């Protein structure tokens, strides 16, 4: 009988706005409200400092980066292996803005840093007008190598530091000093919620529909009046903007001090895995994929101790990589459309119970 709780029966819409709501079903709105209550109230009050600092903060930032990549890859169909580079642009742009223009508010620094990343993303997205698929992946991979080389060789970007490592200045927002673990978590949570809301509304708009038309068949989309150049470059711009903000958060809030290797190619691959495992073309999938990539290695690292198995650090590291890779392959075989699809199927079965099909 518990499955009868999740039903649309009797929930009538009396306006177009109600029919086009992000969460048209009452149960979904209640579920989201409970999740936000837990995230905004219960976790800051009862979560440990380690949990907020080492798990929730990087999870939120990586979710934000995955949302940016998913807009480009899942909704527009443009594969990118340079998201780590766009995050690096955001991080170093925010650092230079805060150092060279100390009077700017921190949030303005982050938004301008996202704008710098958007310009770089549009520049490296120009090849998408002529190439696609693996060729485009190689072209965006060039962005990763170029940005890695640039921040390592141009001393001005790192404010002439000899080692190339830079440290984030103290963070203050409207008189609020963001220094404790709870403050950093809430700061990242605000950005994640805001951009998730923006992205969800964006993909339901005219520009989002143009992205999906380009993804499904670009020639047909051009025939019906959609301009491929505007659609593709706007997707690169929005994706890189969100990735740039995520990079600024990763550098300032999570790392505090960083070097160019912090945004290497491994970061781009991790974000790509998050989108694929979580589900392409899904905002929820970005969060699910980030949770999988963030929590699974921690669980695999602690699992032998929980069962009383003593393993050396080397064996544990190799075992973690093997099991983690096997889990990725397993999930892709069981559900190629990602974890978000599993959640969608579960909801559909609840809505149609006792006659699921």
N, C-alpha and C positions, 0 to 999 in steps of 0.2 A: 504493500500500500504506500510505502514511502515514495515510490516512483510517481504516484499521482500528484505529488506536491509540485512537480515541474510541468506545468500545463499552460497553454495559451488560451484555453477555452474560457470564454467570458471576458477576456481582456480586449475591449473594443477601442478603436481609435476614432476620434471625432475630428481630427485635423491632419493636414499633411505633415505638420511638424512632429506630431506624435507618431505618425506612421514611419517617419524617416529618422527617428531617434536612434542614437548609437546603441542603446540597450532598450529595445521596445518591450521586452518581457519584464514584468515586475520582479520575478525571481532573480533575473540577471542584475537588475539594479540593486536588489538587496545584497546579492553576493559581492558586487563591486564595493558597496558601502561598507560591508564587513571587512573586506580586504584593506580598504583605505583606513578604516578604524584601527585595524591591527598594525598597519604600517606607520601611521601617524601618531598613535597614542600608546598602544601596548608595547611595541618594540622599544621605543625610547625610554619607557618607564621601567621595563623589566628585562630588556635585553642586556647581556653582558658587554663589556667594552670590547672584548675580543670578537664577539659575534658581530657587533656593529662595524668594527674597524676592518676586520680581515675577511668577512663574508658578505655582509649586506652592502657596504659601500662599493667594493669592486663589482658586485653583482649589478647594482643600479647603473653604474657607469658603463659597464659592458653591455647592459641591456639598451642603453641609449645609443651606443655605437652600433649595435645590431639593428636597431630600428632604422638608423640612417642607411645602413647597407641594404636592408630589406626593401626600403623604398626604391632603391636603384635596381637591385637584383630580382626581388620577388614581384614587384609591381610593374617595373618598366622593362624587365628582362635583359638588363645590361650588366654583364658579369664584370666584377671589379676585384682585383687583387691588390689594390693600393689604398685600402681604407686606413691601414696603419699609418701611411704617409700623410693622409689628410688629418688624422688625429695629431700627428707630430706638428703639422703646420699650425693647428689650433693651439697646441701647447706652447710652442715657441712664440707665436704671435701674441698670446696672452701674457707671456713672460716679458716680452719686449715692451708691450703697451704699459704694463704695470711698472716697469723699471724706468722707461723713458718718459712716460706721462703719468706720474704718480697721482695726479689729481683726479684721474678718471675713476668712477665707481667700479667695483670688481665685476658686477654683472655686465656693465658696459664693455669691460675688457673682454669678457667671455663671448659676448655677442659679436663684437668686432673681430675677435679671433675666428669665430665661426664664419664671418663674412670673408676673411682672408682665405680660409680653407675652401669656401665656396668658389672663389675666383680660381684657385689652383685646380679644384675639381673640374670646373668648366673647361679649363685649358686642356687638361688631360682627357676630358671627355670628347674633345673634338674628333678624335679618330673613330668614335662610335657612329659618326655620320657616314662612314664608308665601310667599316668592318664590323664584324660581330663574332660572337662565340669565343673560341679559344684565341683567335687573333686579337680580339679586344682585351681578353684577359692578359695577354702578353704586353699589350700597349699600356694597360693600367699598372702592370707589374713594373714597367719602366718608371712610373711615378714613385714607386716605393724605393727603388735604387737611387733615383735622382735626389729625392728628399733626404735619404740617409747620407748620401755623399755631401749634399749642400750643408746640412747642419753640422757635419763633422769637419768641413774644410773652411767654411766662412766664419771667422771668429766674431764678426759683428753680431751674428744671430745669438751667440751664447754670451754676449756682452764681454767679449775678450777674456773669458776665463781660460786659463792654460790647459786644464784637464778636459774641457768640454762639458763638464757637469754643471748644472745650474740648480739653484734652490729657489723655491717659490717664496715670495714675500708674505708677510702676515696678511690674512684674509679678514676683511671687515666689510660688512654689508649693512648700510644704514645704521651705523653705530653698533651693530651686532658683530662681535668678534667670533669668527668661526675657528675655534681651536680644539674643543673637546671632541671625543668620538661621536657623541650624540649630535653635536652641532654639525659635524661633517656629514653624518648620515642624513640628517634632515635637509641639509643644503642640497645633497645629491638627489634625495627623494623629490624635492620640489622641482628640480630640472627634469627628472625622469617622468613625473606625472604631467608636467606642462607639455613636454615635447611628444609624449605618447598621445595626449589629447589633440595636439596640433596635427600629428601624423594621421590619426584616425579620421579626423575631419577632412584632411587634405586628400586622402585616397578616395573619399566619397564625393569629392567635388569634380568640377569639369576637368581640371588638370590631372587628377587621379585617374579619371576615366580615359583621358588621352594616353596616359602612361600604360594602362592595361591594354588599350587598343594596339599600341606599338609593340607591347610584349607578345600579344597573340598573333598578329600579322601586320608588320609595318607597312607592307605595300597596300593592303586593304585599308589601313588607317589613313594613309596618304590620299587614297582615292576618295574617301568620304570627307576630306577637308582638314584632317589633322596634320599639322606641320611637324615632320619628324625632327627637324633641327631644334625647334622650340621645346618639344616634348623631351627629347633625350638630354639636351643641355640643362633644362630645368630640373630633371631628375638628378643629374650629376651635381647641380648646384645645391639642391635641398639636401641630398644625401651627404655631401661633403660638409655642408654647414652644420648639420647635426653631429657628424663625426668630429668636426673641429671643436665644437663645444664639449663633446665627450672627451676629446684629448686634453683640453684645458682642465677639465675636472679630474681626469686621471693623473695629470701632472701635479696640479695644485693641491687637490684634496687627498688623493690616495697615496701618491709617492712622496710629495713634498720636495724631494730632490731627485733629479733624473739626468740621464745621459741619452744620446741618440739611440742606443740599443733598446731603450724602453719601448720604442715604437717601431721595432724591426718587423721583418716579414712574418715572424711568428704571430704577431698581433693581428695582421691581416688574415692569416689562415684561421686563427681562432674565431674571429668575427664571421668569417665565411662558414665555418662549421656550425656556429650558433644559428645562423639563418637556415642552413640546410636541415639540421637536426630539429630545430624548433618549428620550422614550417615556412616555406617561401610564400610571400604574399599574405602575411599575417602579422599584425602588431603583437598579438598574444604570443606568437611563435618566437619573437625576439626575446621576450622575457623567459619563456620556457627553455630556449636554447642557451641563454646566458646562465640560467640556473643549472642546467645539465653540465655545461663546461666548468662552472665554478665549483659546484658541490661534489661532483663525481670524483675528481682527484682527491679531495679532502677525505671523502668516505673511504676510498681505496687505500689511502695512506694510513687511516686509523683502523681499518677492518681487521688486519692481522692481530693487532694488539687486543681488540675486543674479544677475539677468539683464543687468546693466549698463545699465539704463534709468534715466535721470536725470529725476525728476519733482519739481515744486515741492510744498511742504507742502500747499497748498490743493488741488491736483489729487489728491495722494495721499490726502487725507482724504475727498474726494468719491468717488474710485475705490474706496476701502476700504468705504465705506457701500454703494455700488452692488453691488459683488461680494458683499459679506456678505449683503445682502438677497436677491440672486439665488440664493445658495447655500441660504438658508433655504427659499425657494420650491421650489427643485429637490428638496431632501430631503423636503419635505412632499408633493410630487407623487409621487416615487419610492416613498416609504414613509410614508404618513400616520401610522402607529403609532410612528414614531420610530426612532432608531438602535438602541435595545435590541431592537426587533423584527427588524432585520437580523441582529443577533448570534444571536437565537433561531433564525431560519431557517437560518443557517449551521450551527449545532449540530445541528439536526434533519437536515440533509442529510448531515452527517458520520455521524450515528448510523445512517442508513438506506442509506448508500453500499454497493454501487453501484446501488441502486434508489431514488434520491430521488424523492419525489412530493409 
